Amino acid sequence: MRAPVVLDAHDAPPVELGTGVRAYGRLLRHGPASRPFLFAALARLTLAMIPLGILILVEEQRGTYALAGLVSGVYAVGAAVGTPLWGRLMDRFGQLRVLLPTALTSTGLLVALALATTHGASDHALLAIAVGVGLSYPAIGPALRSSFRIVLPDPAGRRVAFALDATSVELAFVCGPLLLSALLLPGVAAVPLLVTAGLLAVGGVGYCLTGVARRATAASQQAAAGHDASAAPSGPRSALTAAGVPVVLAVMLVISIGFGQLDTSMAGTADLALGSTERVGILFAAIAGGSTLGGLAYGSRTWSLSERRAVPRLLAVFALLLTVLAVLLATGTSNLPVLLPVLFLTGLTIAPTLIMQQALLDQLVPPARLNEAQAFLSASNTAGAALGTAVAGVVIDVAGLPWSFGGAALGVGAAALVARLSRRGRGR
């Protein structure tokens, strides 16, 4: 889909971002890209806050990590099912017509989940509402990533944008848990999820009011009406049928199983090993801080090593460091001065891997299927996280924290193997 470069008076002409750290500043000063990015960043604070907030609230109210992990997991399952649907519908009807109703619906259901949990609703009711929250969660991340092709026609500029996008997600995993921790006040258990619902509403509606959301909607309507030559029948009917896409999605799925296990393991570490759920934000800050630095470093320059060769190597290092965490906890070493540096080093590998996955999709998928492709990438992430979260909750209750971190290491190691075999199969 080739959208026009400028469609309204509020948009500025495209800019050359260049390379280096200053490219991020130029991107943030480019209004057509920065405004949707900032609103999306606000909404995506909820990426960490919703599953973690559900986990903490349900465990606090019901006293079991197994149920808490299950409720958080079915939320992620709902998101994994809904996100590709919303992405495909955005390609067909435009971003505005899909993002606005889903953002408002998910917000309302999240409020309902918080109140139901604190007012003694049945376990089945919590599971049903959590699925609805996930199913209606707006595909704002895929929408933002697909919009980069509209406001940043230069591939080098999009690489910088992908790096900043991945970094903002990692910052969400720093700021989100820290904010959630600050809201964990005695006697007001529902407040963290209620504030999270407010952030989702403001960020989602704010994004819908930006120029790029209108431009993406207009471009989708043009393609649907047959006015766009790039939407010709010769293209793939679905992003899933584009060459190379299933492998990228499979790697993301397996990585995310490890992510889900890791997140639940860190929540369990704060509670069971450190003695306070309020310390969960410190653990997330360490790993996400490392990931933020890694993402900014990766996106600030051009690398000679191809994405297909770099991904399995980074994942192997990630799995090794997770194994170190499992060993530390198995030997009773749970003090912060030891755990935090290892978590920080672990985080250094995360954002660069995610940036490479996003860039590979941008290369493999035609413009008319980009919303759908990026939505499938997000769905692979949430589906894997759902499985990892549910499994880790049971493992913590049955076998303990070291086995939970060990499971995360196995998940990431399996992703490294899938990526390695894929590269060998393509001869690269």
C-alpha positions as CSV (number, residue, x, y, z in Angstrom):
1,M,0.0,0.0,0.0
2,R,1.6,3.3,-1.1
3,A,0.1,6.0,1.0
4,P,0.8,9.6,0.0
5,V,3.6,11.3,1.9
6,V,1.5,14.2,3.1
7,L,-2.3,14.2,3.4
8,D,-3.0,17.1,5.8
9,A,-1.7,20.4,6.8
10,H,-0.6,19.2,10.3
11,D,2.0,16.8,8.8
12,A,5.6,17.7,8.1
13,P,7.5,16.4,5.1
14,P,9.6,13.2,5.7
15,V,13.0,13.6,7.3
16,E,16.4,11.9,6.9
17,L,17.1,10.5,10.4
18,G,20.7,9.4,9.6
19,T,22.5,7.1,12.2
20,G,23.9,7.4,15.6
21,V,22.3,8.4,18.9
22,R,21.2,11.7,17.4
23,A,18.9,9.9,15.0
24,Y,16.6,9.2,17.9
25,G,16.3,12.9,18.7
26,R,15.5,13.7,15.1
27,L,12.8,11.1,15.1
28,L,11.2,12.5,18.3
29,R,11.3,16.0,16.8
30,H,9.5,14.8,13.7
31,G,5.8,15.4,14.7
32,P,4.1,13.0,12.3
33,A,6.1,10.1,13.8
34,S,6.6,11.4,17.4
35,R,3.0,12.1,18.2
36,P,1.6,8.6,17.5
37,F,4.8,7.2,19.1
38,L,4.2,9.0,22.4
39,F,0.5,8.1,22.6
40,A,1.3,4.5,21.8
41,A,4.0,4.5,24.4
42,L,1.5,5.7,27.0
43,A,-0.9,2.9,26.1
44,R,1.8,0.3,26.0
45,L,2.7,0.9,29.6
46,T,-0.1,-1.5,30.1
47,L,1.7,-4.3,28.3
48,A,3.6,-5.0,31.6
49,M,1.0,-3.6,34.0
50,I,-2.0,-5.7,32.9
51,P,-0.6,-9.2,33.2
52,L,1.6,-8.3,36.2
53,G,-1.3,-6.4,37.9
54,I,-3.6,-9.4,37.4
55,L,-1.1,-11.8,38.7
56,I,-0.5,-9.7,41.9
57,L,-4.1,-8.9,42.5
58,V,-5.5,-12.4,42.1
59,E,-2.7,-13.9,44.2
60,E,-3.3,-11.4,46.9
61,Q,-7.0,-11.9,46.9
62,R,-7.1,-15.7,46.4
63,G,-3.7,-16.9,47.8
64,T,-2.5,-19.1,44.9
65,Y,0.0,-18.4,42.2
66,A,-1.5,-21.2,40.1
67,L,-4.9,-19.4,39.7
68,A,-3.2,-16.0,39.4
69,G,-0.9,-17.3,36.6
70,L,-3.9,-18.9,34.9
71,V,-6.0,-15.7,34.9
72,S,-3.1,-13.7,33.6
73,G,-2.4,-16.4,31.1
74,V,-5.9,-16.5,29.7
75,Y,-5.8,-12.7,29.3
76,A,-2.7,-13.2,27.1
77,V,-4.5,-16.0,25.2
78,G,-7.3,-13.6,24.4
79,A,-4.9,-11.0,23.2
80,A,-3.1,-13.6,21.0
81,V,-6.4,-14.5,19.4
82,G,-7.7,-11.0,19.0
83,T,-4.6,-9.1,17.8
84,P,-4.2,-10.8,14.4
85,L,-7.9,-10.3,13.8
86,W,-7.6,-6.6,14.6
87,G,-4.5,-6.3,12.4
88,R,-6.3,-7.9,9.4
89,L,-9.3,-5.6,10.0
90,M,-7.0,-2.6,10.1
91,D,-5.7,-3.5,6.7
92,R,-9.3,-3.7,5.5
93,F,-11.1,-0.9,7.3
94,G,-8.3,1.3,8.6
95,Q,-6.8,1.9,12.1
96,L,-9.4,4.4,13.4
97,R,-12.4,2.1,12.9
98,V,-10.7,-0.8,14.8
99,L,-8.5,0.8,17.5
100,L,-11.0,3.2,19.0
101,P,-13.8,0.6,19.8
102,T,-11.3,-2.0,21.0
103,A,-9.4,0.4,23.3
104,L,-12.7,1.5,24.9
105,T,-14.0,-2.1,25.3
106,S,-10.7,-3.5,26.8
107,T,-10.6,-0.5,29.2
108,G,-14.2,-1.2,30.4
109,L,-13.5,-4.9,30.9
110,L,-10.3,-4.3,32.8
111,V,-12.2,-2.1,35.2
112,A,-14.7,-4.9,35.6
113,L,-12.0,-7.5,36.2
114,A,-10.4,-5.4,39.0
115,L,-13.8,-4.9,40.7
116,A,-14.8,-8.6,40.3
117,T,-11.6,-9.8,41.8
118,T,-11.9,-7.6,44.9
119,H,-15.6,-8.3,45.3
120,G,-15.5,-12.1,45.5
121,A,-16.5,-13.1,42.0
122,S,-16.0,-16.7,41.1
123,D,-12.8,-18.0,39.6
124,H,-14.7,-18.8,36.4
125,A,-16.0,-15.2,36.2
126,L,-12.4,-13.9,36.5
127,L,-11.2,-16.2,33.7
128,A,-14.1,-15.1,31.4
129,I,-13.5,-11.4,32.0
130,A,-9.7,-11.8,31.6
131,V,-10.2,-13.5,28.2
132,G,-12.4,-10.5,27.2
133,V,-9.8,-8.0,28.3
134,G,-7.2,-9.7,26.1
135,L,-9.5,-10.4,23.2
136,S,-10.4,-6.7,22.9
137,Y,-7.0,-5.4,23.6
138,P,-6.2,-2.8,20.9
139,A,-3.5,-3.7,18.4
140,I,-1.7,-0.4,18.9
141,G,1.8,-1.8,18.7
142,P,1.2,-3.3,15.2
143,A,-0.6,-0.1,14.1
144,L,2.4,2.0,15.2
145,R,5.0,-0.2,13.5
146,S,3.0,-0.3,10.2
147,S,2.6,3.5,10.3
148,F,6.4,3.9,10.2
149,R,6.2,3.0,6.5
150,I,3.9,5.9,5.9
151,V,5.8,8.6,7.8
152,L,9.3,7.2,7.3
153,P,9.6,6.0,3.7
154,D,13.4,5.5,4.0
155,P,14.3,1.9,5.3
156,A,17.2,3.3,7.3
157,G,14.8,5.6,9.1
158,R,12.4,2.8,9.8
159,R,15.3,0.8,11.4
160,V,15.8,3.7,13.8
161,A,12.1,3.8,14.5
162,F,12.0,0.0,15.1
163,A,14.8,0.4,17.6
164,L,13.1,3.2,19.4
165,D,9.8,1.3,19.4
166,A,11.4,-1.8,20.9
167,T,13.2,0.4,23.4
168,S,9.9,2.0,24.4
169,V,8.4,-1.4,25.0
170,E,11.3,-2.2,27.3
171,L,10.9,1.1,29.1
172,A,7.3,0.1,29.6
173,F,8.6,-2.9,31.4
174,V,10.6,-0.6,33.6
175,C,8.1,2.2,34.3
176,G,5.0,0.0,34.2
177,P,6.0,-2.3,37.1
178,L,7.5,0.6,39.0
179,L,4.3,2.5,38.7
180,L,2.3,-0.6,39.6
181,S,4.5,-1.1,42.7
182,A,3.9,2.5,43.8
183,L,0.1,1.9,43.5
184,L,0.2,-1.2,45.7
185,L,-1.4,0.5,48.8
186,P,-3.0,-1.3,51.7
187,G,-6.8,-1.4,51.5
188,V,-7.1,-0.3,47.9
189,A,-6.2,-3.4,46.0
190,A,-8.1,-2.5,42.8
191,V,-6.3,0.8,42.3
192,P,-3.4,-0.5,40.2
193,L,-5.6,-2.1,37.6
194,L,-8.0,0.9,37.5
195,V,-5.1,3.2,36.8
196,T,-3.9,0.8,34.2
197,A,-7.3,1.0,32.5
198,G,-7.1,4.8,32.5
199,L,-3.6,4.7,30.8
200,L,-5.0,2.4,28.1
201,A,-7.9,4.6,27.4
202,V,-5.9,7.8,27.2
203,G,-3.1,6.3,25.1
204,G,-5.5,4.5,22.7
205,V,-7.8,7.4,22.1
206,G,-4.9,9.8,21.8
207,Y,-3.3,7.7,19.1
208,C,-6.6,7.6,17.2
209,L,-6.6,11.4,17.1
210,T,-3.2,11.7,15.4
211,G,-2.7,12.4,11.7
212,V,-1.0,9.0,10.9
213,A,-4.0,7.1,12.2
214,R,-6.2,9.1,9.7
215,R,-3.7,8.6,6.9
216,A,-3.5,4.8,7.5
217,T,-7.3,4.6,7.5
218,A,-7.5,6.5,4.2
219,A,-4.8,4.3,2.6
220,S,-6.6,1.2,3.8
221,Q,-9.9,2.4,2.3
222,Q,-8.2,3.2,-1.0
223,A,-6.7,-0.3,-1.2
224,A,-10.0,-1.9,-0.3
225,A,-11.7,0.1,-3.0
226,G,-9.1,-1.1,-5.6
227,H,-7.4,2.2,-6.1
228,D,-4.0,1.0,-4.9
229,A,-2.0,-0.8,-7.5
230,S,0.1,-2.6,-4.8
231,A,-3.0,-4.3,-3.5
232,A,-3.2,-6.4,-6.6
233,P,-4.4,-10.0,-6.4
234,S,-0.9,-11.2,-7.1
235,G,0.1,-10.5,-3.5
236,P,-0.4,-12.9,-0.7
237,R,-3.9,-13.3,0.6
238,S,-2.6,-13.3,4.1
239,A,0.6,-12.3,5.8
240,L,1.1,-15.9,6.9
241,T,1.6,-17.0,3.3
242,A,4.5,-14.6,2.7
243,A,7.8,-16.3,2.3
244,G,9.8,-16.5,5.6
245,V,7.1,-15.1,7.8
246,P,6.1,-18.4,9.5
247,V,9.7,-18.9,10.7
248,V,9.9,-15.4,12.2
249,L,6.6,-15.9,14.0
250,A,7.7,-19.4,15.3
251,V,10.9,-17.9,16.7
252,M,8.9,-15.1,18.4
253,L,6.5,-17.7,19.8
254,V,9.2,-19.8,21.4
255,I,11.1,-16.8,22.7
256,S,7.9,-15.5,24.4
257,I,7.3,-18.7,26.2
258,G,10.5,-18.0,28.0
259,F,9.5,-14.4,28.5
260,G,6.2,-15.4,30.2
261,Q,8.1,-17.8,32.5
262,L,10.6,-15.1,33.3
263,D,8.0,-12.5,34.2
264,T,6.2,-14.8,36.5
265,S,9.5,-16.1,38.0
266,M,10.5,-12.5,38.8
267,A,7.2,-11.8,40.5
268,G,7.7,-15.0,42.5
269,T,11.2,-14.0,43.4
270,A,10.1,-10.7,44.8
271,D,7.4,-12.4,46.9
272,L,9.1,-15.7,47.9
273,A,12.8,-14.9,47.9
274,L,12.9,-11.2,48.7
275,G,9.9,-11.1,51.0
276,S,7.8,-8.3,49.3
277,T,5.9,-8.0,46.1
278,E,6.8,-4.3,46.2
279,R,10.3,-5.2,45.1
280,V,9.1,-6.7,41.8
281,G,9.5,-3.3,40.1
282,I,13.3,-3.3,41.0
283,L,13.8,-6.7,39.3
284,F,11.9,-5.6,36.2
285,A,13.8,-2.3,36.1
286,A,17.1,-4.2,36.0
287,I,16.3,-6.5,33.1
288,A,14.3,-3.9,31.2
289,G,17.0,-1.3,31.8
290,G,19.6,-3.6,30.2
291,S,17.2,-4.3,27.3
292,T,16.7,-0.5,26.8
293,L,20.4,0.1,26.6
294,G,20.9,-2.8,24.3
295,G,18.1,-1.7,22.0
296,L,19.4,1.9,21.7
297,A,23.0,0.7,21.0
298,Y,21.8,-1.7,18.3
299,G,19.6,0.9,16.6
300,S,22.2,3.6,16.6
301,R,24.5,2.0,14.0
302,T,24.6,-0.3,11.0
303,W,25.9,-3.8,11.8
304,S,27.7,-6.2,9.4
305,L,26.2,-9.3,11.0
306,S,22.9,-10.2,9.4
307,E,19.7,-10.5,11.5
308,R,19.4,-14.3,10.8
309,R,22.9,-14.9,12.1
310,A,22.7,-12.6,15.1
311,V,19.4,-13.8,16.5
312,P,20.4,-17.4,17.5
313,R,23.6,-16.1,19.1
314,L,21.9,-13.5,21.2
315,L,19.2,-16.0,22.3
316,A,21.9,-18.5,23.3
317,V,23.5,-15.9,25.6
318,F,20.0,-15.0,26.9
319,A,19.4,-18.7,27.8
320,L,22.8,-19.0,29.4
321,L,22.1,-16.1,31.7
322,L,18.7,-17.4,32.7
323,T,20.4,-20.6,33.6
324,V,22.7,-18.6,35.9
325,L,19.7,-17.1,37.6
326,A,18.2,-20.6,38.2
327,V,21.5,-21.8,39.7
328,L,21.8,-18.7,42.0
329,L,18.3,-19.3,43.4
330,A,18.8,-23.1,43.7
331,T,21.9,-22.4,45.9
332,G,20.0,-19.8,48.0
333,T,21.7,-16.7,46.5
334,S,18.8,-14.3,46.4
335,N,20.3,-10.9,47.5
336,L,19.8,-8.0,45.1
337,P,23.4,-7.0,44.6
338,V,23.9,-10.4,42.9
339,L,20.6,-10.8,41.1
340,L,20.4,-7.3,39.6
341,P,23.6,-7.3,37.6
342,V,22.7,-10.7,36.1
343,L,19.3,-9.5,35.2
344,F,20.8,-6.4,33.6
345,L,23.2,-8.4,31.5
346,T,20.3,-10.7,30.5
347,G,18.3,-7.7,29.4
348,L,21.0,-6.5,27.0
349,T,20.1,-9.3,24.6
350,I,16.3,-8.8,24.5
351,A,15.5,-5.6,22.6
352,P,18.1,-6.2,19.8
353,T,16.4,-9.5,19.2
354,L,13.0,-8.0,19.0
355,I,14.2,-5.2,16.7
356,M,15.6,-7.8,14.3
357,Q,12.3,-9.7,14.3
358,Q,10.3,-6.5,13.5
359,A,12.8,-5.5,10.7
360,L,12.6,-9.0,9.2
361,L,8.8,-8.7,8.9
362,D,9.2,-5.2,7.4
363,Q,11.4,-6.7,4.7
364,L,9.3,-9.9,4.0
365,V,5.7,-8.5,3.9
366,P,4.1,-6.3,1.3
367,P,2.6,-3.0,2.5
368,A,-1.0,-4.1,2.1
369,R,-0.5,-6.9,4.7
370,L,1.8,-5.1,7.2
371,N,-0.8,-4.4,9.9
372,E,-1.7,-8.1,9.8
373,A,1.9,-9.2,9.8
374,Q,2.9,-7.0,12.8
375,A,-0.3,-8.1,14.6
376,F,0.7,-11.8,14.1
377,L,4.1,-10.9,15.6
378,S,2.5,-9.4,18.6
379,A,0.1,-12.4,18.8
380,S,3.0,-14.8,18.8
381,N,4.5,-12.8,21.7
382,T,1.3,-12.8,23.8
383,A,0.5,-16.4,23.0
384,G,3.9,-17.6,24.1
385,A,3.8,-15.4,27.1
386,A,0.4,-16.8,28.0
387,L,1.7,-20.3,27.9
388,G,4.9,-19.4,29.8
389,T,3.0,-17.5,32.5
390,A,0.5,-20.3,33.1
391,V,3.3,-22.9,33.2
392,A,5.5,-20.9,35.5
393,G,2.7,-20.3,38.0
394,V,2.2,-24.0,38.4
395,V,5.9,-24.8,38.5
396,I,6.5,-22.2,41.2
397,D,3.8,-23.8,43.4
398,V,4.9,-27.3,42.7
399,A,8.7,-27.2,42.3
400,G,9.9,-23.8,43.3
401,L,11.6,-20.7,41.8
402,P,14.8,-22.3,40.4
403,W,12.8,-24.7,38.2
404,S,10.7,-21.8,36.9
405,F,13.8,-19.9,35.8
406,G,15.2,-23.1,34.4
407,G,12.0,-23.4,32.3
408,A,12.5,-19.9,31.0
409,A,16.1,-20.8,30.0
410,L,14.7,-23.9,28.1
411,G,12.2,-21.8,26.3
412,V,14.7,-19.2,25.1
413,G,17.2,-22.0,24.2
414,A,14.6,-23.7,22.1
415,A,14.0,-20.4,20.3
416,A,17.8,-20.2,19.6
417,L,17.7,-23.7,18.1
418,V,14.7,-22.8,15.9
419,A,16.4,-19.7,14.6
420,R,19.6,-21.6,14.0
421,L,17.9,-24.4,12.1
422,S,16.0,-21.8,10.0
423,R,19.2,-20.0,9.0
424,R,20.9,-23.3,8.1
425,G,17.8,-24.3,6.0
426,R,18.1,-21.0,4.0
427,G,21.8,-21.4,3.6
428,R,22.6,-18.2,5.5
